[in-house]
Amino acid sequence: MSPGFSTTVKALKVRDWQLGSGQPTLVMDQFSAEDFHMVVDDRADVHVNSKDGRFYLGWFPLGRPGADGEGWKIAVTGTTRVPGYSISFDTETPSDVVAAAVTRVLETTRPR
């Protein structure tokens, strides 16, 4: 008997996982000029705001200034009764994952 354990790759169910930042257009293509403002600043960071100002998405390809490796920031402003929230992803989070989060956030909105 040798110390440790014995197994196979099949038993471990080893998988290939999506890695790398991917295509940010998967995220950005979800926003229309009719409902959102988009600004590209002098660092080539992209900022998207809803016309009512309550939704914000920032994409920072080289990392958000003052933050450690933050590549994406989603924020929804709260109300006087319910606090808002924010979600951050690092620069290497696959765009597919960020796009899925944005899709879900946008699905939760409704006009007044």
BANUVO-523991 format. One line per field, with one value per atom (N, C-alpha, C): x, y, z; residue number from 1; atom name; residue in one letter; chain. Coordinates in Angstrom, 2 decimals, always signed. Example, Ala and Ser with C-alpha at 12.3 -4.5 7.8 and 13.67 -1.06 7.14 Angstrom:
BEGIN
x <- +13.19 +12.30 +13.20 +12.85 +13.67 +12.90
y <- -5.69 -4.50 -3.30 -2.25 -1.06 +0.03
z <- +7.80 +7.80 +7.80 +7.08 +7.14 +7.87
n <- 1 1 1 2 2 2
atom <- N CA C N CA C
res <- a a a s s s
chain <- A A A A A A
This chain:
BEGIN
x <- +0.82 +0.00 +0.87 +0.51 +1.20 +0.31 +0.91 +0.11 -0.70 -1.73 -2.56 -3.74 -4.22 -5.36 -5.12 -5.85 -5.72 -7.04 -6.98 -8.19 -7.83 -8.81 -8.60 -9.09 -8.64 -9.12 -10.63 -11.13 -12.57 -13.33 -12.82 -13.49 -13.47 -12.44 -12.35 -13.23 -13.71 -14.55 -13.86 -12.63 -11.85 -12.53 -12.58 -13.26 -12.33 -12.65 -12.02 -12.95 -12.41 -13.20 -12.82 -13.82 -13.55 -12.70 -11.61 -10.72 -10.38 -9.97 -9.61 -10.78 -10.47 -11.49 -12.51 -12.14 -13.11 -13.44 -14.64 -15.08 -16.02 -15.59 -16.46 -17.70 -17.72 -18.92 -20.12 -19.88 -20.99 -21.75 -21.03 -21.64 -22.22 -21.41 -21.79 -22.94 -23.07 -24.14 -25.53 -25.61 -26.91 -27.54 -26.80 -27.26 -27.62 -28.82 -29.26 -29.07 -28.84 -28.71 -30.04 -31.11 -32.43 -32.58 -31.97 -32.14 -30.90 -29.73 -28.47 -27.54 -26.71 -25.63 -24.34 -23.48 -22.19 -21.09 -20.05 -18.92 -17.64 -16.74 -15.39 -14.46 -13.75 -12.91 -11.50 -10.63 -9.29 -8.38 -8.78 -8.02 -8.57 -9.62 -10.33 -11.20 -11.51 -12.49 -13.87 -14.81 -16.16 -17.11 -17.97 -18.94 -20.33 -21.24 -22.61 -23.54 -24.45 -25.43 -26.82 -27.78 -29.17 -29.58 -30.56 -31.00 -31.53 -32.07 -32.54 -31.41 -30.20 -29.04 -28.91 -29.78 -29.75 -28.90 -28.57 -27.75 -26.41 -25.34 -24.01 -23.26 -22.56 -21.63 -20.33 -19.24 -17.93 -17.08 -16.40 -15.44 -14.08 -13.14 -11.81 -10.80 -10.48 -9.62 -8.26 -7.72 -6.41 -6.55 -7.76 -8.02 -8.54 -9.45 -10.05 -9.04 -8.86 -7.92 -8.32 -7.35 -7.59 -8.17 -8.40 -8.94 -7.96 -7.89 -6.92 -7.47 -7.18 -7.56 -9.02 -9.76 -11.18 -11.32 -11.99 -12.17 -13.57 -14.55 -15.95 -16.61 -17.49 -18.26 -19.69 -20.61 -22.04 -22.59 -23.38 -23.98 -25.40 -26.29 -27.67 -27.95 -28.36 -28.64 -29.95 -29.96 -31.15 -32.15 -33.13 -34.14 -34.04 -34.95 -34.94 -35.30 -35.93 -36.36 -35.54 -34.95 -34.22 -32.82 -31.79 -30.42 -30.12 -29.22 -28.75 -27.70 -27.04 -26.01 -24.99 -23.86 -22.85 -22.21 -21.73 -21.08 -19.78 -18.70 -17.42 -16.87 -16.17 -15.48 -14.06 -13.11 -11.74 -11.52 -10.35 -10.06 -10.05 -9.85 -9.78 -11.07 -12.13 -13.41 -13.91 -14.31 -14.82 -16.01 -16.00 -17.08 -18.44 -18.45 -19.71 -20.33 -19.50 -19.99 -20.54 -19.81 -20.27 -21.56 -21.61 -22.81 -24.02 -23.83 -24.95 -25.44 -24.52 -24.91 -25.67 -25.16 -25.82 -27.21 -27.30 -28.60 -29.60 -29.19 -30.09 -30.47 -29.51 -29.83 -30.84 -30.62 -31.53 -32.91 -32.97 -34.28 -35.09 -34.44 -35.17 -35.76 -35.44 -35.95 -37.32 -38.06 -39.36 -39.68 -40.34 -40.67 -41.73 -41.70 -42.71 -43.95
y <- -1.18 +0.00 +1.25 +2.20 +3.48 +4.53 +5.55 +6.58 +7.37 +8.03 +8.83 +8.03 +8.40 +7.68 +7.45 +6.54 +6.19 +6.48 +7.10 +7.38 +7.48 +7.75 +7.92 +9.31 +9.77 +11.04 +10.98 +9.85 +9.71 +9.85 +9.26 +9.35 +10.78 +11.54 +12.92 +13.87 +13.39 +14.19 +15.51 +15.39 +16.56 +17.22 +18.54 +19.30 +20.38 +20.85 +22.05 +23.21 +24.23 +25.40 +26.57 +27.40 +28.59 +29.56 +29.98 +30.93 +32.05 +33.17 +34.32 +35.26 +36.50 +37.55 +37.45 +36.87 +36.70 +38.00 +38.08 +39.21 +40.12 +41.31 +42.21 +42.66 +42.48 +42.85 +42.00 +40.81 +40.00 +40.73 +41.57 +42.38 +43.66 +44.37 +45.70 +45.68 +44.60 +44.52 +44.44 +44.32 +44.25 +45.62 +46.68 +48.02 +48.80 +49.38 +50.18 +51.67 +52.46 +53.91 +54.52 +53.83 +54.31 +54.33 +53.36 +53.24 +53.53 +53.60 +53.74 +54.75 +55.38 +56.24 +55.45 +55.55 +54.87 +55.90 +55.85 +56.76 +55.94 +56.24 +55.66 +56.80 +56.60 +57.68 +57.64 +58.52 +58.65 +57.46 +56.56 +55.33 +54.16 +54.39 +53.36 +52.50 +52.99 +52.33 +52.70 +51.78 +52.01 +52.12 +53.14 +53.38 +53.41 +52.62 +52.56 +52.92 +53.86 +54.27 +54.18 +53.75 +53.81 +55.27 +55.58 +56.97 +57.52 +56.66 +57.15 +57.26 +56.83 +56.97 +55.93 +54.94 +53.97 +52.74 +52.49 +51.34 +51.86 +51.20 +51.54 +50.25 +50.25 +49.18 +49.85 +49.41 +49.89 +48.72 +48.89 +47.88 +48.54 +47.95 +48.49 +47.45 +47.44 +46.41 +46.27 +47.37 +47.33 +47.34 +47.20 +47.24 +48.60 +48.58 +49.83 +50.58 +51.86 +52.65 +52.60 +52.33 +52.28 +50.97 +50.03 +48.72 +47.64 +46.58 +45.52 +44.51 +44.69 +43.73 +43.74 +44.74 +44.79 +45.20 +44.36 +44.63 +45.05 +44.62 +44.94 +45.37 +46.35 +46.80 +47.03 +46.37 +46.57 +47.16 +48.22 +48.81 +49.25 +48.98 +49.43 +50.24 +51.48 +52.38 +51.99 +52.01 +51.66 +52.81 +52.62 +53.64 +54.07 +54.94 +55.36 +54.21 +53.18 +52.05 +50.77 +50.62 +49.38 +49.75 +49.18 +49.51 +48.94 +49.56 +49.06 +47.98 +47.62 +46.58 +46.80 +46.14 +46.17 +44.79 +44.52 +43.26 +43.60 +42.94 +43.17 +41.86 +41.97 +40.83 +41.27 +40.35 +40.75 +40.82 +41.27 +41.50 +40.21 +39.08 +37.80 +36.99 +37.55 +36.86 +36.77 +35.58 +35.47 +36.39 +37.07 +37.98 +37.28 +35.99 +35.22 +35.25 +35.15 +35.14 +36.52 +37.57 +38.93 +39.20 +38.77 +38.97 +38.29 +37.10 +36.40 +37.18 +37.74 +38.54 +39.80 +40.48 +41.68 +41.33 +40.25 +39.82 +39.66 +39.00 +38.76 +40.06 +40.97 +42.26 +43.02 +43.04 +43.76 +43.11 +41.79 +41.10 +41.46 +41.93 +42.25 +43.66 +44.45 +45.82 +45.87 +46.86 +47.08 +48.58 +49.09 +50.52 +50.84 +52.06 +52.48 +52.97
z <- +0.00 +0.00 +0.00 -0.85 -0.85 -0.19 +0.40 +1.05 +0.02 +0.45 -0.44 -0.94 -2.10 -2.68 -4.15 -4.69 -6.09 -6.77 -7.95 -8.70 -10.18 -10.99 -12.42 -12.84 -14.00 -14.54 -14.74 -15.20 -15.41 -14.09 -13.03 -11.73 -11.19 -11.50 -11.04 -11.85 -12.98 -13.88 -14.24 -14.66 -15.07 -16.25 -16.23 -17.27 -17.82 -18.99 -19.52 -19.18 -18.56 -18.17 -19.05 -19.38 -20.18 -19.35 -19.93 -19.28 -20.25 -19.72 -20.55 -20.71 -20.98 -20.98 -22.12 -23.24 -24.33 -25.04 -25.58 -26.39 -25.61 -25.23 -24.46 -25.22 -26.54 -27.29 -26.86 -26.30 -25.79 -24.69 -23.97 -22.91 -23.51 -24.24 -24.73 -25.73 -26.48 -27.47 -26.84 -25.54 -24.86 -24.61 -24.91 -24.58 -25.84 -25.84 -26.98 -26.66 -27.70 -27.53 -27.08 -27.32 -26.91 -25.38 -24.70 -23.26 -22.43 -23.06 -22.32 -22.97 -22.13 -22.59 -22.49 -23.49 -23.46 -23.73 -22.89 -23.03 -22.98 -23.90 -23.87 -23.45 -22.33 -21.83 -22.42 -21.94 -22.50 -22.20 -21.29 -21.01 -21.82 -22.61 -23.37 -22.46 -21.26 -20.41 -20.93 -20.81 -21.31 -20.12 -20.16 -19.10 -19.72 -19.17 -19.66 -18.50 -18.76 -17.76 -18.36 -17.53 -17.98 -18.03 -18.84 -18.99 -17.68 -16.80 -15.50 -14.48 -14.84 -13.98 -12.87 -12.83 -11.73 -12.03 -13.28 -13.67 -14.20 -13.81 -14.31 -14.61 -15.74 -16.07 -16.50 -15.92 -16.33 -16.78 -17.92 -18.40 -18.41 -17.71 -17.53 -18.04 -19.34 -19.92 -19.24 -18.73 -18.06 -16.54 -16.04 -14.61 -14.19 -13.26 -12.77 -11.90 -12.17 -11.35 -9.88 -9.03 -7.60 -7.09 -7.98 -7.59 -8.04 -7.32 -7.60 -8.60 -9.89 -10.91 -11.33 -10.89 -11.24 -12.71 -13.49 -14.91 -15.28 -14.49 -14.76 -13.46 -13.55 -12.39 -12.83 -12.15 -12.37 -11.08 -11.18 -9.99 -10.30 -9.36 -9.45 -8.20 -8.40 -7.28 -6.62 -5.32 -4.56 -4.49 -3.64 -3.40 -1.95 -1.53 -0.12 +0.81 +0.28 +1.11 +0.93 -0.25 -0.55 -1.05 -0.42 -0.87 -2.25 -2.93 -4.22 -4.03 -5.12 -5.06 -6.15 -6.01 -7.06 -7.18 -8.37 -8.70 -9.42 -9.04 -9.71 -10.25 -11.36 -11.96 -12.27 -12.21 -12.51 -14.02 -14.41 -15.83 -16.65 -16.01 -16.74 -16.68 -16.10 -16.10 -17.54 -18.00 -19.37 -19.61 -20.75 -21.10 -21.11 -21.43 -21.41 -20.02 -18.99 -17.61 -17.24 -17.61 -17.34 -18.11 -19.37 -20.20 -19.57 -19.01 -18.36 -17.14 -16.37 -15.20 -15.65 -16.68 -17.18 -17.71 -18.45 -18.98 -17.84 -16.78 -15.65 -14.95 -14.77 -14.16 -15.02 -16.33 -17.22 -17.25 -17.08 -17.05 -15.82 -14.78 -13.55 -13.55 -14.55 -14.60 -15.27 -14.90 -15.54 -15.49 -16.53 -16.53 -15.47 -14.99 -14.01 -14.70
n <- 1 1 1 2 2 2 3 3 3 4 4 4 5 5 5 6 6 6 7 7 7 8 8 8 9 9 9 10 10 10 11 11 11 12 12 12 13 13 13 14 14 14 15 15 15 16 16 16 17 17 17 18 18 18 19 19 19 20 20 20 21 21 21 22 22 22 23 23 23 24 24 24 25 25 25 26 26 26 27 27 27 28 28 28 29 29 29 30 30 30 31 31 31 32 32 32 33 33 33 34 34 34 35 35 35 36 36 36 37 37 37 38 38 38 39 39 39 40 40 40 41 41 41 42 42 42 43 43 43 44 44 44 45 45 45 46 46 46 47 47 47 48 48 48 49 49 49 50 50 50 51 51 51 52 52 52 53 53 53 54 54 54 55 55 55 56 56 56 57 57 57 58 58 58 59 59 59 60 60 60 61 61 61 62 62 62 63 63 63 64 64 64 65 65 65 66 66 66 67 67 67 68 68 68 69 69 69 70 70 70 71 71 71 72 72 72 73 73 73 74 74 74 75 75 75 76 76 76 77 77 77 78 78 78 79 79 79 80 80 80 81 81 81 82 82 82 83 83 83 84 84 84 85 85 85 86 86 86 87 87 87 88 88 88 89 89 89 90 90 90 91 91 91 92 92 92 93 93 93 94 94 94 95 95 95 96 96 96 97 97 97 98 98 98 99 99 99 100 100 100 101 101 101 102 102 102 103 103 103 104 104 104 105 105 105 106 106 106 107 107 107 108 108 108 109 109 109 110 110 110 111 111 111 112 112 112
atom <- N CA C N CA C N CA C N CA C N CA C N CA C N CA C N CA C N CA C N CA C N CA C N CA C N CA C N CA C N CA C N CA C N CA C N CA C N CA C N CA C N CA C N CA C N CA C N CA C N CA C N CA C N CA C N CA C N CA C N CA C N CA C N CA C N CA C N CA C N CA C N CA C N CA C N CA C N CA C N CA C N CA C N CA C N CA C N CA C N CA C N CA C N CA C N CA C N CA C N CA C N CA C N CA C N CA C N CA C N CA C N CA C N CA C N CA C N CA C N CA C N CA C N CA C N CA C N CA C N CA C N CA C N CA C N CA C N CA C N CA C N CA C N CA C N CA C N CA C N CA C N CA C N CA C N CA C N CA C N CA C N CA C N CA C N CA C N CA C N CA C N CA C N CA C N CA C N CA C N CA C N CA C N CA C N CA C N CA C N CA C N CA C N CA C N CA C N CA C N CA C N CA C N CA C N CA C N CA C N CA C N CA C N CA C N CA C N CA C N CA C N CA C N CA C
res <- m m m s s s p p p g g g f f f s s s t t t t t t v v v k k k a a a l l l k k k v v v r r r d d d w w w q q q l l l g g g s s s g g g q q q p p p t t t l l l v v v m m m d d d q q q f f f s s s a a a e e e d d d f f f h h h m m m v v v v v v d d d d d d r r r a a a d d d v v v h h h v v v n n n s s s k k k d d d g g g r r r f f f y y y l l l g g g w w w f f f p p p l l l g g g r r r p p p g g g a a a d d d g g g e e e g g g w w w k k k i i i a a a v v v t t t g g g t t t t t t r r r v v v p p p g g g y y y s s s i i i s s s f f f d d d t t t e e e t t t p p p s s s d d d v v v v v v a a a a a a a a a v v v t t t r r r v v v l l l e e e t t t t t t r r r p p p r r r
chain <- A A A A A A A A A A A A A A A A A A A A A A A A A A A A A A A A A A A A A A A A A A A A A A A A A A A A A A A A A A A A A A A A A A A A A A A A A A A A A A A A A A A A A A A A A A A A A A A A A A A A A A A A A A A A A A A A A A A A A A A A A A A A A A A A A A A A A A A A A A A A A A A A A A A A A A A A A A A A A A A A A A A A A A A A A A A A A A A A A A A A A A A A A A A A A A A A A A A A A A A A A A A A A A A A A A A A A A A A A A A A A A A A A A A A A A A A A A A A A A A A A A A A A A A A A A A A A A A A A A A A A A A A A A A A A A A A A A A A A A A A A A A A A A A A A A A A A A A A A A A A A A A A A A A A A A A A A A A A A A A A A A A A A A A A A A A A A A A A
